[in-house]
Amino acid sequence: MAENPYTPGGNDVKEEDQNIDPYSQIGVTGLNRFSNGYTTIDEEWLSELRGNNGVKIFREMSDNNATIGAVLFLIDSFVRKVAWEVDAADESPGAKASAQFVEECIDDLSQSWANVMGEAVRGICIYGWSTFEIVFKMRQGRNDDKSKSSIYSDNKIGWCKFSPRSQDTNYGWEFSESGELLGMYQMAPPNYGINYIPLEKLLLFRSVGVMKDNPEGRSLLRNCFVSYSIQKKIQISEAIGISRNLSGLPVMTVPLRLLSDSATSAEKKLLENFQSMVSRVKSDEYAGLVLPSEVTQDGNASGYKFQLMSGSSGKTAETTPVIERLEKAIARSFLADFLFLGSGTTGSWALSSTKTNMFSQALGGFLSAVVEVLNVAVEQLMRMNGNLDAATYPKIRHGDLEKMPLEEISGPIAQMVSAGIITPDDELEKWVRELAGAPQSENAFLSRPQDFAVEPTDEEQAAGE
C-alpha cells in the first residue's frame, strides 16, 4: 500500500512529496478529445456516430421511427404538464422577495417556459445534451423591441430568453489546460460564421450518467441504434419484396449484339436507354433486367420485347415477429416497453402501473438534472442584481410527473389519521385538494376542536382558580 504523503509527523514523508499542494489538480478526467483550434469530443467508438454525422443519424432515428417518435411524444407530454415552483430559501422577507423575483423573471421570458423545458429534455433524449444561450435584459417596462420589453419597470436585470443553440451547429468546445469546460464554438446558418459562447452565457443540460464530464452527454438513442438499423433494413427489404411480388420484375429483351463487346457506340447508347427505361418502371427502385432476345425456331432473333416477370411464389421469411421484437427492444431502451402491453396475445394493462412508474422515475431524474443547471442560472441572476448573500438564493423545483390515484392513497391517509400518526393541517388539505383536482379553500384548515379554542384571559383564569 502506498504511503500517505500527508501523514502527520512528517518523518515518513518522502522528500519529493513534501512540496505537493493539496489544493492543486494533478490528474484529468481522461475525456478523449483533440483540437485543431476547436476541441472535438471523440468518445464514440462507432465511427458512423462520431461528430455531426452522429447528430444527423440521431435526428433521423427520432424523425423516422414510429416507436422512438411515440416515446419522445410521451416524454414531451409529461414534461409540458409538469408544474414548476420557486422555493424561497427560508421564511425571511429577503428570501421571499428573491423567490418572487425569480418567478417574475420566468413569467417575463419572451418564450413559453413549457417550450423551453420541452426542447431541453427532448434534446437531451435525442442527442445527449442540449444548450441554450442566456439573454438578459433591463426591466424597464414595455418596449417595441421585444428583446428589451418587460412587464416590469424596476430597472433590475432579468432574463429575456433562453435561446436554443442547435446540436448540429456545434463547431467545437473550449477547455482550459486543466480540462475545465470554458465555452462552445458555433457555426450556424445563414452566415456560417464561427461564434464563441462562454460557459457563463450557456445553460448546458446533459443526460444523467455522464462519464468523464463529457459536455455532449450520451444520447438515449445510442442503446437502440443497432436495433433501429436492423429494423430499418428489414422493413425496406420487406417493402421492396412485397412490391415486387405484387407488380412483378420488369424485364426487357434486346438483340444479342447490343450486349456484346463489339456493339457500336449507337447500339451502346440504345442499350443505356433501355436500361434506364426498365429501371424507371419501378419508381424509386432500380429493379429490372436487360436480356438478349430469344431465337425463334427458324434461327431468327425475336427482336425487342418488354414484359413483367412474376414474383417468386416460394415461401418468404416471416419478418413481422422480428420487427416487433426490435420495436420492443427500442422501447425497452427508454423503459417504455409498457407501450406494447395489451397489444399482443400476452401481457396486460394491469402491469402498466409499475412500468409507467419506472418510466416516470427515470424521467424525473432528467428533470432533476435540468433543475440543477437552472439553479446555477438563478445564482448568476442574483449576483448580477447585487445579491451576494447565497443563503437567500431561491431554488427552482419541478413538480410530480404523474399524480397517484386518489383512491390508492385516501385509505392509507384515513388510517394514519385515525391512528394519530399524522395530524390534518393546511398543507395536507392543500395537497389532497391538488391531488383530487378540487379548488383550494380560501379559509384555513379548522376541522380540529383545538383550532376553535380561545385562550382565556388572565381575569378568567384567576376567576376559575
Residue pairs with C-beta under 8 A, 6 or more apart in sequence:
3 12
3 13
3 14
5 13
5 14
5 17
5 18
5 20
6 13
6 22
7 13
10 18
25 178
28 178
28 179
29 179
29 212
29 213
30 212
31 41
31 43
31 179
31 212
31 213
31 214
32 41
32 42
32 43
32 212
33 39
33 40
33 41
33 42
33 173
33 175
34 40
34 42
35 172
37 172
38 171
38 172
38 173
38 174
38 185
38 194
39 172
39 173
39 174
39 175
40 51
40 172
40 173
41 173
41 214
41 215
41 216
42 50
43 211
43 212
43 214
43 216
44 50
44 54
46 225
48 54
48 57
49 57
49 58
49 222
49 225
52 168
52 170
54 219
55 127
55 167
55 168
55 170
56 168
57 225
58 126
58 127
58 219
58 221
59 126
59 168
61 68
61 126
61 221
61 224
61 225
61 228
62 68
62 69
62 72
62 126
62 221
63 69
64 232
65 228
65 231
65 232
65 330
66 327
67 327
67 330
67 331
67 339
68 221
68 224
68 228
68 330
70 336
70 339
71 331
71 334
71 336
71 339
72 122
72 125
72 126
74 336
74 339
75 121
75 122
75 125
75 363
76 118
76 121
76 122
78 360
78 363
78 401
78 402
79 114
79 117
79 118
79 121
79 363
79 367
80 114
80 117
80 118
82 117
82 367
82 398
82 399
82 400
82 401
83 398
83 399
83 400
84 106
84 113
84 117
84 396
84 397
84 398
84 399
85 396
85 397
85 398
85 399
86 99
86 100
86 102
86 103
86 106
86 394
86 395
86 396
86 397
87 99
87 394
87 395
87 396
87 397
88 95
88 96
88 98
88 99
88 394
89 95
89 98
89 99
89 391
89 392
89 393
89 394
89 395
90 391
90 392
92 392
94 389
94 392
95 392
95 394
98 382
98 387
98 392
98 393
98 394
99 394
101 156
101 385
102 378
102 381
102 394
102 396
104 152
104 158
105 158
105 159
105 381
106 113
106 159
107 151
108 139
108 150
108 151
108 152
108 158
108 159
109 116
109 159
109 160
109 161
109 162
110 146
110 147
110 149
110 160
110 161
111 161
111 162
116 132
116 162
117 370
119 130
119 164
120 130
120 132
120 203
120 205
120 370
121 130
121 205
121 363
121 366
121 367
121 370
122 130
123 129
123 130
123 131
123 164
123 167
123 205
124 130
124 205
124 206
124 207
124 217
124 220
124 366
124 369
124 370
125 207
125 219
125 220
125 221
125 334
125 366
126 219
126 220
126 221
127 167
127 216
127 217
127 219
128 206
128 207
128 216
128 217
128 218
128 219
128 220
128 222
129 167
129 204
129 205
129 206
129 207
129 215
129 216
129 217
130 164
130 167
130 204
130 205
130 206
131 164
131 165
131 184
131 202
131 203
131 204
131 205
132 162
132 163
132 164
132 165
132 202
132 203
132 205
133 162
133 163
133 165
133 197
133 201
133 202
133 203
134 159
134 162
134 201
134 202
134 203
134 377
134 380
135 147
135 159
135 160
135 161
135 162
135 163
136 157
136 158
136 159
136 160
136 384
137 147
137 148
137 149
137 150
137 157
137 158
137 159
137 160
138 148
138 150
138 155
138 156
138 157
138 158
139 150
139 152
139 153
139 154
139 155
139 156
139 157
139 158
140 148
140 150
140 153
140 155
141 149
141 150
141 152
141 153
142 149
142 150
142 151
143 149
143 150
147 160
147 161
148 160
150 158
152 158
156 385
157 381
157 384
157 385
158 381
159 381
162 203
165 184
165 186
165 188
165 197
165 202
166 188
169 186
169 187
169 188
170 184
170 185
170 186
171 185
171 186
171 187
171 194
172 184
172 185
173 181
173 182
173 183
173 184
173 185
173 215
174 181
174 182
174 183
174 184
174 185
174 196
175 181
175 182
176 182
179 213
181 199
181 204
181 213
181 215
182 198
182 199
183 196
183 197
183 198
183 199
183 201
183 202
184 196
184 197
184 199
184 202
184 204
184 215
185 194
185 195
185 196
185 197
186 194
186 195
186 196
186 197
187 193
187 194
187 195
188 195
200 380
203 373
203 374
203 377
204 215
204 373
205 369
205 370
205 373
206 214
206 215
206 216
206 217
206 369
207 217
207 218
207 219
207 220
207 366
207 369
208 365
208 366
208 369
209 218
210 217
210 218
211 218
220 333
220 334
221 228
221 333
223 333
224 329
224 330
224 333
224 334
227 326
227 329
227 330
227 333
228 326
228 330
230 326
231 323
231 326
231 327
231 330
234 319
234 322
234 323
234 326
235 319
235 323
237 319
238 319
238 323
240 285
240 287
241 316
243 282
243 285
244 282
244 287
244 311
245 311
245 312
246 311
247 282
247 308
248 308
248 309
248 310
248 311
249 287
249 288
249 289
249 308
249 309
249 310
249 311
250 278
250 281
250 282
250 287
250 288
250 289
250 306
250 308
250 309
251 278
251 288
251 289
251 291
251 306
251 307
251 308
251 309
252 274
252 275
252 277
252 278
252 288
252 289
252 290
252 291
252 304
252 305
252 306
253 290
253 291
253 292
253 293
253 294
253 302
253 304
253 305
253 306
253 307
254 271
254 274
254 290
254 291
254 292
254 293
254 304
255 292
255 293
255 301
255 303
255 304
256 292
256 293
256 301
257 263
257 267
258 267
258 268
258 270
258 271
258 274
258 292
259 271
259 290
259 292
263 271
271 290
274 290
275 288
275 290
278 288
278 289
278 290
278 306
279 286
279 287
279 288
281 287
281 288
282 288
289 309
293 301
293 302
293 303
293 304
293 305
294 301
294 302
294 305
295 301
295 302
296 302
324 344
327 340
328 337
328 340
331 337
331 339
331 340
334 359
335 355
335 358
335 359
335 362
336 359
337 355
338 351
338 352
338 355
338 356
338 359
340 347
341 347
341 348
341 349
341 351
341 352
341 355
342 348
342 349
342 352
356 402
357 402
360 401
360 402
363 401
364 398
364 401
367 398
367 401
368 398
370 398
371 395
371 396
371 397
371 398
374 396
375 393
375 395
375 396
378 393
378 394
378 395
378 396
379 390
379 393
382 388
382 390
382 392
382 393
387 393
403 435
404 435
406 432
406 435
406 436
409 435
413 422
413 428
413 432
416 422
417 423
417 424
422 428
423 448
424 445
424 447
424 448
425 445
426 444
426 445
428 445
429 441
429 445
430 440
433 439
433 440
433 441
434 440
444 451
445 451
446 452
456 464
